[in-house]
């Protein structure tokens, strides 16, 4: 589909016309970050996935790569690929992008499920030094491996999944790789988050070192009017990869709840 500066490919699965799940991946991820989650959903469930601007198959799309541009891209995907009501599913950076999109109140939006989302209010730990260090996390296979082992995960992943994560983390343009850690992660979007009208379910990893449950309680929940949070035991930041079954169940439960609410 046509987006600013070029074209973007979306992967559409399931039966169109129902309630669609629209996925937005984390900084360093891709559409395939969601493979194991989607595999656990009912085969008829409509889903839409894509590589965000600057990553994987979208790496050649030009900047800017800031949050507003990513939100524009996500809305474009919805407009082109979704035929009815939809739920946003955003992970980490994708969770912050999803907050911005939900705040725009697009037609058909039923709600959002945010997995380890970057909060609306940047945490106190997001200092200049932290951001500079983070900007080098994906400089090489070795640095990605270090981030996986010491920051991103609390659960050992199969080697094939780990290898895919490393490839995804390196499949980016330089500007896209640094935009999020240097600027996006520190952007205050509390004003926008307060405009969200739909239900929001937040999943937090018990051992998440990037967005700990305590940070989400302090820096996200107070600013999203209808948000509730569940902590997933034993996992870290990469919930779609560490706990895909739990995520799939949570998505099914959320869809059931919002569908019931809209039918009343």
C-alpha positions as CSV (number, residue, x, y, z in Angstrom):
1,X,0.0,0.0,0.0
2,X,1.1,3.6,-0.6
3,X,2.4,5.5,2.4
4,X,4.5,8.6,2.7
5,X,7.7,8.2,0.7
6,X,6.9,4.8,-0.8
7,X,5.0,1.6,-0.2
8,X,4.5,-0.8,2.7
9,X,3.5,-4.4,2.7
10,X,0.9,-5.8,5.1
11,X,0.2,-9.5,5.9
12,X,-3.5,-10.2,6.2
13,X,-4.8,-13.5,7.6
14,X,-8.1,-15.0,8.7
15,X,-11.6,-14.0,7.6
16,X,-12.1,-10.4,6.7
17,X,-15.2,-8.5,7.8
18,X,-15.2,-9.6,11.4
19,X,-13.3,-8.1,14.4
20,X,-9.6,-7.6,13.3
21,X,-6.5,-7.6,15.4
22,X,-4.0,-5.1,14.0
23,X,-0.4,-5.7,15.4
24,X,2.4,-3.1,15.8
25,X,5.8,-4.6,16.8
26,X,8.5,-3.4,19.1
27,X,11.7,-1.5,18.4
28,X,13.8,-4.2,16.7
29,X,10.9,-6.4,15.8
30,X,9.0,-7.2,12.6
31,X,5.7,-8.7,11.5
32,X,7.1,-12.1,12.3
33,X,7.5,-11.1,16.0
34,X,3.8,-12.1,16.2
35,X,4.1,-15.5,14.5
36,X,3.7,-17.7,17.5
37,X,0.8,-15.5,18.9
38,X,-1.1,-15.6,15.6
39,X,-0.5,-19.4,15.3
40,X,-2.4,-19.8,18.6
41,X,-5.4,-17.8,17.5
42,X,-8.4,-19.4,15.9
43,X,-7.7,-19.8,12.2
44,X,-10.7,-17.7,11.2
45,X,-9.5,-14.7,13.4
46,X,-8.7,-11.7,11.1
47,X,-5.2,-10.3,11.7
48,X,-3.1,-7.7,10.1
49,X,0.7,-7.4,10.6
50,X,3.3,-5.3,9.0
51,X,6.9,-4.1,9.3
52,X,7.0,-0.6,10.7
53,X,8.8,2.1,8.8
54,X,12.6,1.6,8.8
55,X,12.4,-2.1,9.7
56,X,12.7,-5.4,7.8
57,X,10.8,-5.2,4.5
58,X,10.1,-1.5,5.2
59,X,13.7,-0.5,5.9
60,X,14.0,1.4,2.7
61,X,11.1,3.7,3.5
62,X,12.5,7.1,4.2
63,X,12.2,9.0,7.4
64,X,11.1,10.7,9.5
65,X,10.8,7.8,11.8
66,X,9.2,9.6,14.7
67,X,6.1,8.5,16.6
68,X,3.7,10.6,14.7
69,X,4.9,9.2,11.4
70,X,4.6,5.7,12.7
71,X,1.1,6.5,13.9
72,X,0.2,7.8,10.5
73,X,1.5,4.6,8.9
74,X,-0.5,2.4,11.4
75,X,-3.7,4.4,10.6
76,X,-3.0,3.9,6.8
77,X,-2.7,0.1,7.4
78,X,-6.1,0.2,9.2
79,X,-7.7,2.2,6.4
80,X,-6.4,-0.1,3.7
81,X,-6.6,-3.5,5.3
82,X,-9.5,-3.5,7.8
83,X,-13.1,-3.9,6.7
84,X,-14.8,-3.6,10.1
85,X,-14.2,-3.1,13.8
86,X,-10.7,-3.6,15.0
87,X,-8.4,-3.9,18.1
88,X,-4.9,-2.5,18.2
89,X,-2.2,-4.8,19.6
90,X,1.0,-2.9,20.3
91,X,4.2,-4.1,21.9
92,X,6.7,-1.7,23.5
93,X,7.4,1.0,20.9
94,X,4.3,-0.3,19.0
95,X,2.4,0.1,22.2
96,X,3.2,3.8,22.3
97,X,2.4,4.2,18.7
98,X,-1.0,2.4,19.4
99,X,-1.7,4.9,22.2
100,X,-1.3,7.8,19.7
101,X,-3.6,6.1,17.2
102,X,-6.2,5.3,19.8
103,X,-6.1,8.9,20.9
104,X,-7.1,10.0,17.4
105,X,-10.3,7.9,17.9
106,X,-10.5,6.3,14.4
107,X,-13.8,4.9,13.3
108,X,-14.2,1.2,14.1
109,X,-11.7,1.1,17.0
110,X,-12.9,-1.2,19.7
111,X,-9.9,-1.0,22.0
112,X,-6.3,-1.7,22.4
113,X,-4.2,-4.5,24.0
114,X,-0.7,-3.1,25.0
115,X,2.1,-5.5,25.7
116,X,4.9,-4.1,27.8
117,X,4.1,-0.8,26.3
118,X,6.4,2.3,26.5
119,X,4.3,4.4,28.8
120,X,2.8,7.8,28.0
121,X,5.0,9.5,30.6
122,X,8.7,8.6,30.2
123,X,10.0,7.0,33.3
124,X,12.6,8.8,35.5
125,X,15.1,6.1,34.5
126,X,15.0,7.3,30.8
127,X,18.0,9.7,31.2
128,X,20.2,11.0,28.5
129,X,22.9,8.5,29.3
130,X,20.3,5.6,29.3
131,X,19.1,6.7,25.8
132,X,22.6,7.0,24.5
133,X,23.5,3.5,25.7
134,X,20.2,2.1,24.3
135,X,20.9,3.5,20.9
136,X,23.8,1.1,20.6
137,X,21.9,-2.0,21.6
138,X,21.5,-3.2,18.0
139,X,24.9,-2.2,16.6
140,X,26.0,-5.8,16.0
141,X,24.9,-9.5,16.5
142,X,26.9,-9.5,19.7
143,X,25.2,-6.4,21.1
144,X,21.8,-7.8,20.2
145,X,22.7,-11.1,21.9
146,X,23.8,-9.2,25.0
147,X,20.5,-7.3,25.1
148,X,18.5,-10.5,24.8
149,X,20.4,-12.3,27.5
150,X,20.6,-9.4,30.0
151,X,17.8,-7.0,29.3
152,X,15.0,-8.2,27.1
153,X,14.1,-11.7,28.1
154,X,13.6,-13.8,31.2
155,X,12.8,-17.0,29.3
156,X,15.1,-19.0,27.1
157,X,13.9,-18.9,23.5
158,X,14.4,-21.7,20.9
159,X,17.6,-21.1,18.9
160,X,15.6,-20.5,15.7
161,X,13.5,-17.8,17.3
162,X,16.6,-16.2,18.9
163,X,18.3,-16.2,15.5
164,X,15.2,-14.5,13.9
165,X,15.2,-11.8,16.6
166,X,18.9,-11.1,16.0
167,X,18.2,-10.7,12.2
168,X,15.2,-8.5,12.8
169,X,17.1,-6.3,15.2
170,X,19.8,-5.7,12.6
171,X,17.5,-5.3,9.6
172,X,17.0,-1.6,9.9
173,X,18.2,1.8,8.6
174,X,20.5,3.7,10.9
175,X,18.1,6.6,11.5
176,X,15.2,4.2,12.3
177,X,17.5,2.4,14.8
178,X,18.4,5.5,16.7
179,X,15.2,7.6,16.5
180,X,13.3,5.6,19.1
181,X,16.0,5.4,21.8
182,X,17.3,9.0,21.3
183,X,13.9,10.7,21.0
184,X,10.7,8.5,20.8
185,X,11.2,6.8,24.2
186,X,11.5,10.1,25.9
187,X,8.5,11.8,24.3
188,X,5.7,12.7,26.7
189,X,2.3,11.7,25.1
190,X,0.2,12.0,28.3
191,X,-2.0,14.7,26.7
192,X,-2.8,12.4,23.8
193,X,-3.3,9.3,26.1
194,X,-5.9,11.0,28.1
195,X,-8.0,11.3,25.0
196,X,-8.4,7.5,24.6
197,X,-12.0,6.6,25.0
198,X,-12.0,2.8,24.3
199,X,-11.0,0.0,26.7
200,X,-7.3,-0.7,27.0
201,X,-5.8,-4.0,28.4
202,X,-2.2,-3.9,29.5
203,X,0.0,-6.9,29.8
204,X,3.2,-6.5,31.8
205,X,6.1,-9.0,32.2
206,X,6.8,-9.8,35.9
207,X,10.6,-9.6,35.2
208,X,10.6,-6.9,32.6
209,X,13.6,-4.7,32.9
210,X,12.6,-2.3,30.2
211,X,9.1,-1.5,31.3
212,X,8.6,-3.0,34.7
213,X,5.1,-3.3,36.1
214,X,5.9,-0.6,38.7
215,X,6.7,1.8,35.9
216,X,3.5,1.0,34.0
217,X,1.4,1.6,37.1
218,X,3.1,4.9,37.7
219,X,3.6,6.2,34.2
220,X,0.9,4.7,32.0
221,X,-2.3,3.7,33.9
222,X,-3.0,7.1,35.4
223,X,-3.0,8.7,32.0
224,X,-5.2,6.2,30.0
225,X,-8.8,6.5,31.3
226,X,-10.0,3.0,30.8
227,X,-6.8,0.9,31.2
228,X,-6.5,-2.2,33.3
229,X,-3.2,-4.2,33.8
230,X,-2.4,-7.9,34.2
231,X,1.1,-9.0,35.2
232,X,2.3,-12.2,33.4
233,X,4.5,-14.2,35.8
234,X,8.0,-15.4,34.9
235,X,8.6,-13.4,31.7
236,X,10.5,-10.3,30.6
237,X,9.9,-7.7,27.9
238,X,9.4,-9.8,24.8
239,X,5.9,-11.1,25.7
240,X,4.9,-12.1,22.1
241,X,8.0,-14.4,22.1
242,X,8.3,-15.5,25.7
243,X,4.6,-16.0,26.4
244,X,2.7,-16.4,23.1
245,X,0.0,-18.6,24.5
246,X,-0.8,-16.2,27.3
247,X,-0.9,-13.3,24.8
248,X,-3.2,-15.2,22.5
249,X,-5.6,-16.1,25.4
250,X,-5.6,-12.5,26.5
251,X,-6.4,-11.3,23.0
252,X,-9.3,-13.8,22.8
253,X,-10.6,-12.7,26.2
254,X,-10.4,-9.0,25.2
255,X,-12.2,-9.6,22.0
256,X,-15.0,-11.4,23.8
257,X,-15.4,-8.6,26.3
258,X,-15.5,-5.8,23.7
259,X,-17.8,-7.7,21.4
260,X,-20.2,-8.2,24.3
261,X,-20.1,-4.6,25.2
262,X,-20.8,-3.4,21.6
263,X,-23.7,-5.8,21.3
264,X,-25.5,-4.5,24.4
